[in-house]
Amino acid sequence: MPATTDHQDQALRRATTAVARLLAVLGTGQQHLVCSDGKGVAITTVDVVLCGEEMTLHHTAADTWALAKALSRAFTSAAGGGLVVRTSATQDTAERVRGWRVQDGWLTPLTAAQVFSAYCTNAITGDPLSPEPGVEYCPGLAVPSPEEPS
């Protein structure tokens, strides 16, 4: 295994913090996370259960680790990256899609229009695509950075 630098270790710690804080902000539900770091894509699904101040996660550790690694690479890349979360529908809510731009070492929420545009545009041709039925395209939520209280 190649040695890591302090900079890489710091970026990975920051990415792990970002994922934990993002899941806390999103709250209870099945969260499907996709991160693009400009070199590839990492995907994981996490079932989040919040009970008071306690958060329980049900996930595949290897997939979540791969997501944190991709996010850490996006944090340190000049090109940045992106993160999209699809929250499964419940009895009371529709399926929701939210997005963030990964830049300057943190997550910057996209607007609902930016999320809609990203999901409803053919990436190759630029042609519009029909929105998915039963899906709400929502703005990303503010995720407190490590410099802010969680």
Backbone as CSV, one residue per row, in Angstrom:
resi,resn,N_x,N_y,N_z,CA_x,CA_y,CA_z,C_x,C_y,C_z
1,MET,0.856,-1.176,0.000,0.000,0.000,0.000,0.898,1.234,0.000
2,PRO,0.658,2.191,-0.926,1.512,3.378,-0.966,1.332,4.247,0.270
3,ALA,2.408,4.894,0.648,2.348,5.796,1.802,1.508,7.017,1.441
4,THR,0.829,7.565,2.426,0.034,8.773,2.193,0.762,9.956,2.810
5,THR,0.461,11.115,2.294,1.047,12.333,2.835,0.114,12.897,3.903
6,ASP,0.640,13.823,4.688,-0.197,14.484,5.686,-1.361,15.192,5.011
7,HIS,-1.106,15.776,3.825,-2.154,16.477,3.067,-3.270,15.506,2.668
8,GLN,-2.908,14.305,2.208,-3.903,13.303,1.836,-4.676,12.826,3.068
9,ASP,-3.959,12.614,4.164,-4.614,12.188,5.407,-5.602,13.246,5.890
10,GLN,-5.192,14.507,5.817,-6.060,15.606,6.237,-7.295,15.675,5.334
11,ALA,-7.122,15.513,4.030,-8.247,15.541,3.088,-9.200,14.383,3.355
12,LEU,-8.662,13.213,3.681,-9.519,12.063,3.975,-10.300,12.278,5.272
13,ARG,-9.660,12.838,6.285,-10.383,13.144,7.535,-11.497,14.154,7.267
14,ARG,-11.199,15.147,6.456,-12.194,16.172,6.112,-13.361,15.545,5.332
15,ALA,-13.045,14.644,4.413,-14.093,13.970,3.634,-14.962,13.090,4.528
16,THR,-14.351,12.383,5.465,-15.107,11.545,6.394,-16.042,12.405,7.241
17,THR,-15.540,13.551,7.685,-16.369,14.502,8.434,-17.516,15.003,7.558
18,ALA,-17.210,15.318,6.300,-18.239,15.816,5.380,-19.355,14.801,5.203
19,VAL,-19.010,13.534,5.015,-20.030,12.487,4.829,-20.884,12.365,6.086
20,ALA,-20.259,12.335,7.258,-21.014,12.212,8.508,-21.947,13.402,8.705
21,ARG,-21.446,14.612,8.474,-22.282,15.809,8.655,-23.379,15.883,7.608
22,LEU,-23.086,15.465,6.382,-24.110,15.436,5.341,-25.232,14.484,5.723
23,LEU,-24.887,13.288,6.188,-25.914,12.320,6.574,-26.748,12.845,7.744
24,ALA,-26.117,13.534,8.677,-26.861,14.106,9.806,-27.844,15.172,9.317
25,VAL,-27.418,15.997,8.341,-28.283,17.046,7.796,-29.443,16.428,7.015
26,LEU,-29.171,15.362,6.261,-30.217,14.716,5.471,-31.231,14.003,6.352
27,GLY,-30.762,13.429,7.433,-31.666,12.787,8.382,-32.017,11.356,8.028
28,THR,-33.028,10.853,8.726,-33.449,9.470,8.610,-33.905,9.154,7.187
29,GLY,-33.504,7.988,6.725,-33.932,7.506,5.415,-32.820,6.778,4.708
30,GLN,-33.172,6.195,3.565,-32.162,5.537,2.741,-31.568,6.581,1.807
31,GLN,-30.257,6.790,1.940,-29.541,7.805,1.178,-28.602,7.105,0.194
32,HIS,-28.782,7.396,-1.079,-27.932,6.836,-2.135,-27.000,7.957,-2.572
33,LEU,-25.689,7.825,-2.269,-24.715,8.877,-2.530,-23.833,8.516,-3.712
34,VAL,-23.617,9.492,-4.599,-22.746,9.318,-5.756,-21.782,10.501,-5.782
35,CYS,-20.482,10.206,-5.774,-19.464,11.255,-5.804,-18.595,11.075,-7.044
36,SER,-18.424,12.163,-7.772,-17.520,12.198,-8.918,-16.337,13.081,-8.546
37,ASP,-15.134,12.543,-8.744,-13.933,13.313,-8.399,-13.142,13.729,-9.633
38,GLY,-13.751,13.639,-10.794,-13.069,13.995,-12.033,-12.299,12.847,-12.652
39,LYS,-12.025,11.813,-11.872,-11.301,10.637,-12.381,-12.194,9.407,-12.392
40,GLY,-13.244,9.446,-11.611,-14.128,8.294,-11.500,-15.311,8.634,-10.616
41,VAL,-16.098,7.611,-10.353,-17.316,7.774,-9.560,-17.311,6.734,-8.456
42,ALA,-17.732,7.148,-7.260,-17.903,6.223,-6.136,-19.351,6.314,-5.687
43,ILE,-19.928,5.160,-5.357,-21.348,5.074,-5.016,-21.502,4.261,-3.732
44,THR,-22.393,4.712,-2.868,-22.751,3.929,-1.684,-24.184,4.246,-1.295
45,THR,-24.789,3.315,-0.606,-26.125,3.515,-0.051,-26.024,3.351,1.458
46,VAL,-26.600,4.322,2.178,-26.551,4.313,3.633,-27.975,4.471,4.163
47,ASP,-28.387,3.558,5.020,-29.655,3.712,5.728,-29.346,4.437,7.030
48,VAL,-29.964,5.607,7.197,-29.699,6.460,8.344,-30.905,6.434,9.268
49,VAL,-30.654,6.215,10.541,-31.700,6.273,11.555,-31.241,7.269,12.619
50,LEU,-32.016,8.342,12.775,-31.732,9.325,13.815,-32.730,9.133,14.939
51,CYS,-32.205,9.054,16.139,-33.048,8.954,17.325,-32.457,9.924,18.346
52,GLY,-33.078,11.096,18.445,-32.528,12.146,19.304,-31.200,12.602,18.738
53,GLU,-30.157,12.567,19.546,-28.816,12.974,19.118,-28.025,11.815,18.517
54,GLU,-28.576,10.611,18.587,-27.866,9.420,18.110,-28.184,9.151,16.645
55,MET,-27.137,8.828,15.872,-27.300,8.474,14.470,-26.748,7.072,14.272
56,THR,-27.589,6.191,13.736,-27.171,4.835,13.423,-27.122,4.688,11.916
57,LEU,-26.027,4.121,11.404,-25.849,3.934,9.970,-25.788,2.456,9.639
58,HIS,-26.490,2.083,8.596,-26.414,0.726,8.062,-25.885,0.889,6.639
59,HIS,-24.677,0.356,6.389,-24.030,0.578,5.105,-22.961,-0.466,4.871
60,THR,-22.454,-0.492,3.651,-21.319,-1.331,3.307,-20.066,-0.495,3.524
61,ALA,-19.269,-0.890,4.495,-18.100,-0.098,4.881,-17.162,0.158,3.696
62,ALA,-16.945,-0.840,2.852,-16.026,-0.671,1.724,-16.540,0.385,0.749
63,ASP,-17.842,0.393,0.466,-18.415,1.387,-0.447,-18.346,2.787,0.159
64,THR,-18.639,2.897,1.449,-18.599,4.191,2.113,-17.158,4.712,2.168
65,TRP,-16.203,3.813,2.387,-14.791,4.186,2.380,-14.391,4.690,0.990
66,ALA,-14.822,4.003,-0.061,-14.516,4.426,-1.432,-15.109,5.805,-1.718
67,LEU,-16.297,6.066,-1.199,-16.922,7.373,-1.382,-16.099,8.456,-0.682
68,ALA,-15.672,8.198,0.546,-14.856,9.168,1.282,-13.530,9.416,0.562
69,LYS,-12.936,8.377,-0.002,-11.682,8.544,-0.754,-11.907,9.418,-1.988
70,ALA,-13.004,9.167,-2.726,-13.301,9.977,-3.911,-13.547,11.425,-3.515
71,LEU,-14.268,11.626,-2.427,-14.544,12.972,-1.956,-13.254,13.672,-1.542
72,SER,-12.348,12.949,-0.894,-11.075,13.562,-0.493,-10.256,13.954,-1.725
73,ARG,-10.308,13.133,-2.787,-9.597,13.502,-4.027,-10.232,14.747,-4.642
74,ALA,-11.563,14.837,-4.617,-12.241,16.024,-5.156,-11.887,17.261,-4.336
75,PHE,-11.755,17.106,-3.023,-11.386,18.236,-2.166,-10.017,18.798,-2.539
76,THR,-9.107,17.937,-2.961,-7.737,18.383,-3.219,-7.454,18.638,-4.695
77,SER,-8.410,18.375,-5.561,-8.229,18.571,-6.997,-8.653,19.975,-7.407
78,ALA,-7.900,20.560,-8.315,-8.287,21.875,-8.846,-9.616,21.784,-9.599
79,ALA,-9.895,20.616,-10.171,-11.134,20.423,-10.924,-12.345,20.231,-10.004
80,GLY,-12.092,19.860,-8.745,-13.206,19.628,-7.815,-13.964,18.370,-8.174
81,GLY,-15.287,18.437,-8.043,-16.121,17.283,-8.323,-17.557,17.595,-7.967
82,GLY,-18.326,16.551,-7.816,-19.727,16.728,-7.471,-20.225,15.593,-6.602
83,LEU,-21.272,15.857,-5.853,-21.893,14.863,-4.995,-23.400,14.989,-5.157
84,VAL,-24.055,13.867,-5.408,-25.508,13.830,-5.543,-26.033,12.798,-4.553
85,VAL,-27.140,13.157,-3.898,-27.782,12.227,-2.972,-29.234,12.068,-3.387
86,ARG,-29.648,10.815,-3.509,-31.038,10.470,-3.792,-31.597,9.842,-2.529
87,THR,-32.590,10.501,-1.956,-33.226,10.007,-0.735,-34.490,9.256,-1.133
88,SER,-34.592,8.010,-0.708,-35.740,7.187,-1.068,-37.035,7.773,-0.526
89,ALA,-38.095,7.527,-1.266,-39.416,7.991,-0.868,-39.885,7.262,0.385
90,THR,-40.747,7.930,1.129,-41.408,7.324,2.284,-42.912,7.479,2.080
91,GLN,-43.686,7.047,3.045,-45.140,7.239,2.985,-45.487,8.714,2.849
92,ASP,-44.679,9.560,3.497,-44.999,10.983,3.587,-44.262,11.870,2.586
93,THR,-43.212,11.356,1.938,-42.411,12.201,1.054,-42.120,11.495,-0.265
94,ALA,-41.919,12.292,-1.297,-41.500,11.766,-2.590,-40.002,11.468,-2.544
95,GLU,-39.526,10.734,-3.536,-38.088,10.545,-3.669,-37.478,11.905,-3.982
96,ARG,-36.336,12.206,-3.342,-35.715,13.517,-3.504,-34.286,13.370,-4.000
97,VAL,-33.900,14.284,-4.885,-32.525,14.337,-5.373,-31.968,15.708,-5.020
98,ARG,-30.778,15.699,-4.417,-30.093,16.941,-4.036,-28.656,16.860,-4.547
99,GLY,-28.020,18.016,-4.711,-26.652,18.006,-5.216,-25.774,19.069,-4.594
100,TRP,-24.467,18.806,-4.668,-23.448,19.722,-4.157,-22.287,19.757,-5.132
101,ARG,-21.694,20.904,-5.268,-20.435,21.059,-5.995,-19.351,20.865,-4.944
102,VAL,-18.316,20.134,-5.302,-17.186,19.927,-4.401,-16.091,20.879,-4.853
103,GLN,-15.842,21.881,-4.037,-14.819,22.862,-4.383,-14.270,23.502,-3.122
104,ASP,-13.042,23.962,-3.222,-12.386,24.639,-2.100,-12.454,23.825,-0.812
105,GLY,-12.356,22.518,-0.946,-12.285,21.662,0.232,-13.578,21.459,0.996
106,TRP,-14.738,21.748,0.354,-16.004,21.488,1.055,-17.146,21.343,0.060
107,LEU,-18.339,21.150,0.580,-19.547,20.942,-0.223,-20.318,22.253,-0.360
108,THR,-20.554,22.675,-1.597,-21.326,23.883,-1.877,-22.666,23.443,-2.466
109,PRO,-23.784,23.744,-1.784,-25.085,23.275,-2.270,-25.434,23.837,-3.648
110,LEU,-26.024,22.986,-4.476,-26.583,23.419,-5.749,-28.015,23.885,-5.524
111,THR,-28.511,24.727,-6.410,-29.919,25.124,-6.352,-30.766,23.987,-6.918
112,ALA,-32.066,24.048,-6.681,-32.977,23.050,-7.248,-32.899,23.075,-8.774
113,ALA,-32.784,24.266,-9.360,-32.693,24.380,-10.817,-31.419,23.715,-11.345
114,GLN,-30.302,23.865,-10.628,-29.051,23.232,-11.046,-29.147,21.713,-10.945
115,VAL,-29.786,21.215,-9.894,-29.965,19.772,-9.733,-30.854,19.249,-10.860
116,PHE,-31.963,19.941,-11.117,-32.875,19.545,-12.187,-32.132,19.524,-13.519
117,SER,-31.369,20.567,-13.802,-30.631,20.665,-15.059,-29.639,19.513,-15.205
118,ALA,-28.933,19.195,-14.128,-27.952,18.113,-14.168,-28.617,16.766,-14.436
119,TYR,-29.775,16.537,-13.859,-30.467,15.260,-14.013,-31.282,15.172,-15.295
120,CYS,-31.686,16.294,-15.807,-32.604,16.286,-16.949,-31.964,16.827,-18.221
121,THR,-30.653,16.643,-18.344,-29.918,17.017,-19.551,-29.025,15.847,-19.944
122,ASN,-29.087,15.448,-21.204,-28.222,14.398,-21.710,-26.789,14.928,-21.700
123,ALA,-25.915,14.275,-20.945,-24.539,14.748,-20.770,-23.752,14.743,-22.072
124,ILE,-24.124,13.895,-23.017,-23.383,13.797,-24.276,-23.907,14.792,-25.309
125,THR,-25.222,14.845,-25.467,-25.799,15.680,-26.528,-26.240,17.056,-26.047
126,GLY,-26.485,17.200,-24.734,-27.012,18.454,-24.207,-28.515,18.584,-24.373
127,ASP,-29.145,17.565,-24.955,-30.591,17.584,-25.148,-31.310,17.408,-23.815
128,PRO,-32.482,18.039,-23.678,-33.237,17.870,-22.439,-33.795,16.450,-22.326
129,LEU,-33.871,15.975,-21.100,-34.477,14.679,-20.779,-35.715,14.937,-19.932
130,SER,-36.665,14.048,-20.006,-37.862,14.173,-19.176,-37.509,13.923,-17.719
131,PRO,-38.112,14.706,-16.825,-37.875,14.438,-15.404,-38.466,13.086,-15.026
132,GLU,-37.870,12.463,-14.031,-38.381,11.181,-13.556,-39.686,11.408,-12.795
133,PRO,-40.695,10.604,-13.068,-41.950,10.759,-12.319,-41.743,10.419,-10.842
134,GLY,-42.383,11.188,-9.984,-42.320,10.925,-8.546,-41.032,11.364,-7.881
135,VAL,-40.201,12.143,-8.589,-38.937,12.612,-8.022,-38.994,14.123,-7.869
136,GLU,-38.604,14.601,-6.700,-38.474,16.033,-6.462,-36.998,16.398,-6.595
137,TYR,-36.701,17.423,-7.384,-35.340,17.921,-7.551,-35.195,19.095,-6.590
138,CYS,-34.444,18.881,-5.527,-34.369,19.828,-4.411,-32.982,20.462,-4.333
139,PRO,-32.890,21.640,-3.717,-31.564,22.230,-3.534,-30.745,21.405,-2.542
140,GLY,-29.437,21.468,-2.688,-28.570,20.873,-1.677,-28.758,21.632,-0.374
141,LEU,-28.449,20.991,0.717,-28.571,21.603,2.031,-27.201,22.067,2.501
142,ALA,-27.171,23.093,3.327,-25.917,23.567,3.906,-25.376,22.477,4.840
143,VAL,-24.119,22.163,4.681,-23.443,21.169,5.521,-22.372,21.928,6.309
144,PRO,-22.485,21.950,7.648,-21.490,22.691,8.442,-20.079,22.147,8.205
145,SER,-19.155,23.043,7.932,-17.764,22.640,7.732,-17.131,22.331,9.090
146,PRO,-15.943,21.706,9.072,-15.269,21.409,10.345,-14.971,22.661,11.159
147,GLU,-14.908,23.815,10.494,-14.638,25.055,11.189,-15.873,25.603,11.888
148,GLU,-17.043,25.047,11.563,-18.316,25.469,12.170,-18.769,24.408,13.167
149,PRO,-19.536,24.801,14.149,-20.100,23.782,15.045,-21.079,22.908,14.285
150,SER,-21.124,21.625,14.590,-22.050,20.715,13.888,-23.429,20.748,14.522
